[in-house]
Amino acid sequence: MRIRSKIDVITLEEMQKVHDASLRLLKEKGVVFLGEVTREIFKKNNFKMDGNIVYFNEEQVDRALKTCPDKFKLTAKNDERSVLSVGKVLSSIRRGARFK
């Protein structure tokens, strides 16, 4: 896959605002997990839970983010439309929808 252009969609400050808002949602509203096996994993790891809703604190999110790879590829059916992450920036071809 060849990257023809790099597009910075948001600034680092804006990215931090998105991150902070996401943390607030994960902590205050949580995420619904319907799978019993998945909920058991969270339960065994002492996550705050209310039925099938799991709540995440900042430390838990930061620990999970540290396990993410530096680079990854979101593969589209047509590889020319795939998206490659480089550091904190997602790059893609300018034309057309990314995934069809």
Helices and strands as residue ranges (DSSP letters): H 12-28, E 31-32, H 36-44, E 48-50, E 53-55, H 58-65, E 71-74, G 79-81, E 83-86, E 89-91
